[in-house]
Amino acid sequence: MQHTSLGRTRLQVSKICLGTMNFGSYVPEEESFRIMSRALEAGVNFFDTANVYGGKAGKGATEKIVGNWLAENPSRRDDIVLATKVYGTMGSGPNDGGLSAYHIRQACNESLRRLQTDRIDLYQMHHVDRDAPWEEIWQAMEQLMREGKILYIGSSNFAGWHIGLAQSAAQQRNFLGLVSEQSLYNLIERTAELEVLPACQHYGLGVIPWSPLSGGLLGGVLENRGDGRRDSDRIAERVEKYRDQLEEYEDFCQELGAKPAEVALAWLIANPVVTAPIIGPRTLDQLDSALNAVEMEMTDDVLSRLDAIFPGPGDTAPEAYAW
């Protein structure tokens, strides 16, 4: 496994991030344990979760599974960089969501309890809170850092100008501010190239793409029809929308002798602004396949062919649309 710096920091993380969103909803605890152990054995030291994850098992269930795995062997804790998120509504009270100082502190303490750990290595804001002033957010985060409860701070689903606002406010406080942005980014959804990726590059944020396979579309969906999850009405509609491109893409992957999922991940990893795409394996086989992507070489010819199949915006903003 290859490792790289998380944004402008010295922190070293694996070029694949293990996403745990399926744990508790699609993946039972025992299988989740096996996936996390296999990932760690393979050199994946970057684990991502969120306080709202859990699906049908309930909010907080995923963090509890990760915490139970850590408690099974406490030495694992110092072998991983553990990331979770705050913002989502966790209860029925008026302060049980968002980015108020009240909720940030409460949510952090609850995540620490569920994760059975003394610290969160990367504490990420799951969404921008347009009603919360940055003075309040940063003051709350600074306090958590002074207490040793969090080490680094990241954002998720921020626009480029949100990143700019956050960093400007942090700089005024002589504060490190954001070190990463977790954004929707893959071969099909490339809007982030307009402003989010340029903002991250400017401010030294590592990009952590979520949904790198676009909900399974880039994982060989045409070849693997019959998977109950992929045969949902929503997925079927998206397959039809992108069918011509997906056919060309899967044919090209066959030419390369590689699985479509591996090619999609390797394309992200080849981008110097990207720190690590988040994978969400539900089986050990899916995990092993994703790990292969780190070693895949993306030549200029391959990148050009992929750009031809799935064209991006063509440039960053404003050049992409202004002239």
C-alpha positions in Angstrom: 0.0 0.0 0.0 1.2 3.5 -0.9 0.8 6.4 1.5 0.7 10.1 1.0 0.3 13.3 2.9 -3.2 14.5 3.9 -3.3 17.8 2.1 -0.6 20.2 3.3 0.0 18.3 6.6 2.7 15.8 7.4 0.1 13.2 8.4 0.6 10.1 6.2 -2.5 8.2 5.1 -3.1 5.3 2.6 -4.1 6.2 -0.9 -7.3 4.2 -0.3 -9.6 5.3 2.5 -11.9 2.6 4.0 -15.4 3.9 4.1 -17.7 2.3 6.7 -21.1 3.6 5.7 -22.4 0.1 4.8 -21.4 -1.3 8.2 -24.6 -2.0 10.2 -26.9 -1.4 7.3 -25.7 -3.8 4.6 -22.8 -5.4 6.4 -23.3 -7.2 9.7 -20.8 -6.5 12.5 -18.8 -9.8 12.1 -18.2 -9.2 8.4 -17.4 -5.5 9.1 -14.7 -6.7 11.6 -13.2 -8.9 8.9 -13.1 -6.1 6.3 -11.5 -3.7 8.7 -8.9 -6.3 9.8 -8.1 -7.2 6.1 -7.8 -3.5 5.2 -5.3 -2.9 8.1 -3.3 -5.9 7.2 -3.0 -4.6 3.6 -1.7 -1.3 4.8 -4.9 0.8 4.7 -4.6 3.1 7.7 -7.3 5.6 6.8 -10.8 4.8 8.1 -13.8 7.0 7.6 -17.1 7.0 9.3 -19.8 9.5 10.4 -22.1 9.9 13.4 -25.2 9.5 11.3 -24.2 6.3 9.6 -26.1 3.1 10.5 -29.0 2.9 8.1 -31.6 0.5 9.3 -29.6 -0.3 12.4 -30.0 3.4 13.5 -27.8 6.5 13.6 -24.6 5.9 15.5 -24.6 2.1 14.7 -21.6 2.3 12.4 -19.5 4.2 14.9 -20.3 1.6 17.5 -19.2 -1.2 15.1 -15.9 0.6 14.5 -15.5 1.1 18.3 -16.2 -2.5 19.1 -13.5 -3.5 16.5 -11.0 -1.1 18.2 -11.9 -2.5 21.6 -11.3 -6.0 20.5 -7.6 -5.1 20.0 -6.7 -1.7 21.4 -3.3 -1.7 19.8 -5.1 -1.1 16.4 -6.0 2.4 17.5 -2.6 3.9 16.9 -2.3 2.1 13.6 -5.1 4.0 11.9 -6.1 7.5 11.1 -9.7 7.7 12.2 -12.1 10.1 10.7 -15.7 10.8 11.5 -18.2 13.7 10.9 -20.5 16.1 12.6 -23.5 18.1 11.3 -26.4 15.6 10.8 -29.4 15.6 13.1 -28.9 13.0 15.9 -32.0 13.6 17.9 -35.3 15.5 18.2 -34.0 18.5 20.1 -33.4 22.0 18.6 -29.6 21.7 19.1 -29.2 18.1 17.9 -27.8 19.0 14.5 -25.9 21.6 12.6 -22.6 23.3 13.5 -23.4 25.3 16.6 -20.7 25.2 19.2 -23.2 23.4 21.4 -23.8 20.6 19.0 -20.2 20.3 17.8 -19.1 19.6 21.4 -22.0 17.3 22.2 -21.6 15.3 19.0 -17.8 15.0 19.4 -18.2 13.6 22.9 -20.9 11.1 21.7 -18.7 10.0 18.8 -15.8 9.4 21.1 -18.0 7.3 23.3 -19.3 5.2 20.5 -15.9 4.8 18.9 -14.4 3.9 22.3 -11.4 6.2 21.7 -9.8 9.2 23.3 -9.4 11.2 20.1 -10.7 11.7 16.5 -7.8 12.2 14.1 -9.9 13.9 11.4 -13.1 15.6 12.5 -15.1 16.6 9.4 -18.0 18.9 9.0 -20.5 16.8 7.0 -22.1 19.7 5.3 -21.9 23.5 5.4 -24.1 25.2 7.9 -25.1 28.5 6.4 -26.5 29.8 9.7 -23.4 29.2 11.8 -20.8 32.0 11.9 -17.2 30.8 11.3 -16.2 32.5 14.6 -18.4 30.1 16.5 -17.4 27.0 14.5 -13.7 27.7 14.8 -13.8 28.6 18.5 -15.6 25.3 19.2 -13.1 23.3 17.1 -10.1 25.1 18.7 -11.4 24.1 22.2 -11.7 20.5 21.1 -8.2 20.6 19.8 -6.9 22.1 23.1 -8.6 19.2 24.9 -6.9 16.7 22.6 -10.2 15.3 21.4 -9.6 16.1 17.7 -6.3 16.5 15.8 -7.2 17.8 12.3 -10.4 19.3 10.8 -11.9 18.6 7.4 -15.0 19.5 5.4 -17.4 17.5 3.3 -19.8 18.7 0.6 -18.4 22.2 0.7 -18.5 24.5 -2.4 -15.3 26.2 -3.4 -16.3 29.5 -1.9 -17.3 27.8 1.4 -13.7 26.5 1.6 -12.4 30.0 0.9 -14.6 31.5 3.6 -13.6 28.9 6.1 -9.9 29.3 5.5 -10.0 33.1 5.5 -11.7 33.0 8.9 -9.1 30.4 10.2 -6.2 32.5 9.0 -7.5 35.5 10.9 -7.3 33.4 14.0 -3.8 32.0 13.2 -5.5 28.6 13.0 -4.7 25.7 10.7 -8.3 25.4 9.6 -9.3 22.8 7.1 -6.9 20.1 5.9 -9.2 18.1 3.7 -12.5 18.2 1.7 -14.6 15.1 1.2 -16.4 15.7 -2.1 -18.6 13.9 -4.6 -16.1 13.2 -7.5 -15.8 10.4 -10.0 -15.6 9.9 -13.8 -19.3 10.6 -14.2 -19.7 13.4 -11.7 -16.9 15.9 -12.4 -18.5 19.2 -11.3 -15.9 19.5 -8.5 -13.3 20.2 -11.1 -14.8 23.7 -11.7 -14.1 25.2 -8.3 -13.8 22.7 -5.4 -10.6 21.0 -6.6 -8.9 24.4 -7.5 -9.9 25.7 -4.0 -8.4 22.7 -2.4 -5.2 22.9 -4.4 -4.9 26.6 -3.5 -5.4 26.1 0.2 -3.6 22.8 0.5 -6.6 20.6 1.3 -6.5 16.9 0.4 -9.5 15.8 -1.7 -11.2 12.7 -0.4 -13.7 11.7 -3.1 -16.8 9.9 -2.0 -18.9 7.7 -4.3 -15.8 7.0 -6.5 -17.9 4.4 -8.5 -20.9 6.7 -8.9 -23.2 4.4 -6.9 -21.9 1.3 -8.7 -22.2 2.6 -12.3 -18.5 2.5 -12.7 -18.1 -0.9 -11.1 -19.1 -3.0 -14.2 -22.9 -2.4 -13.8 -23.7 -3.7 -17.3 -21.8 -6.9 -16.7 -23.1 -7.4 -13.2 -26.9 -6.9 -13.6 -28.8 -9.0 -11.1 -27.3 -7.5 -8.0 -30.4 -6.5 -6.0 -29.0 -3.2 -5.0 -28.0 -2.2 -8.5 -31.4 -3.3 -9.9 -33.2 -0.6 -8.0 -35.4 1.8 -10.1 -33.0 4.7 -9.5 -30.0 2.7 -10.6 -31.8 1.4 -13.6 -32.7 4.9 -14.7 -29.1 6.1 -14.4 -27.9 3.0 -16.3 -30.1 4.0 -19.2 -29.0 7.6 -19.0 -25.3 6.7 -19.3 -25.7 3.4 -21.2 -23.7 4.4 -24.3 -20.8 5.7 -22.2 -20.9 2.8 -19.9 -20.7 0.3 -22.8 -17.7 2.1 -24.2 -16.1 2.3 -20.7 -16.5 -1.4 -19.9 -15.2 -2.3 -23.4 -12.2 -0.1 -22.7 -11.6 -1.7 -19.3 -11.6 -5.1 -21.1 -8.9 -3.8 -23.5 -6.9 -2.8 -20.5 -7.4 -6.2 -18.8 -8.7 -4.5 -15.7 -11.9 -4.4 -13.7 -14.0 -1.3 -14.2 -14.0 -0.5 -10.5 -10.2 -0.6 -10.4 -9.9 1.7 -13.4 -12.3 4.2 -11.8 -10.3 4.3 -8.6 -7.0 4.4 -10.3 -8.2 7.5 -12.3 -8.9 9.3 -9.1 -5.6 8.2 -7.5 -3.7 9.6 -10.5 -5.0 13.1 -9.7 -2.3 14.9 -7.6 -5.0 16.9 -5.7 -6.7 13.7 -4.6 -5.5 12.2 -1.3 -7.5 9.0 -1.3 -10.9 7.9 -2.7 -13.3 6.4 -0.2 -14.2 2.8 -0.9 -17.3 1.2 0.7 -16.8 -2.6 0.4 -19.5 -4.9 1.5 -17.4 -8.0 1.0 -13.7 -9.0 1.3 -13.6 -9.6 -2.5 -14.7 -6.0 -3.1 -12.0 -4.7 -0.8 -9.3 -6.8 -2.4 -10.3 -5.5 -5.9 -10.2 -1.9 -4.7 -6.7 -2.4 -3.3 -5.4 -3.4 -6.8 -6.2 0.1 -8.0 -3.3 1.7 -6.1 -0.7 -0.2 -8.2 -2.4 0.5 -11.6 -0.5 2.8 -13.9 -2.5 5.5 -15.6 -0.7 6.6 -18.8 -1.5 9.8 -20.6 -3.2 7.7 -23.4 -5.4 6.0 -20.8 -6.3 9.3 -19.2 -7.1 10.8 -22.5 -9.4 7.9 -23.5 -11.3 8.2 -20.2 -11.7 11.9 -20.7 -13.2 11.2 -24.1 -15.7 8.7 -22.7 -16.6 10.8 -19.7 -15.8 14.5 -20.6 -15.4 16.8 -17.6 -16.2 20.5 -17.6 -13.1 21.1 -19.8 -11.4 23.5 -17.5 -11.7 25.2 -14.1 -14.0 28.1 -13.5 -14.5 30.6 -15.0 -12.6 29.5 -18.1 -14.8 26.4 -18.4 -17.9 28.6 -19.1 -16.8 32.2 -19.6 -14.8 31.7 -22.8 
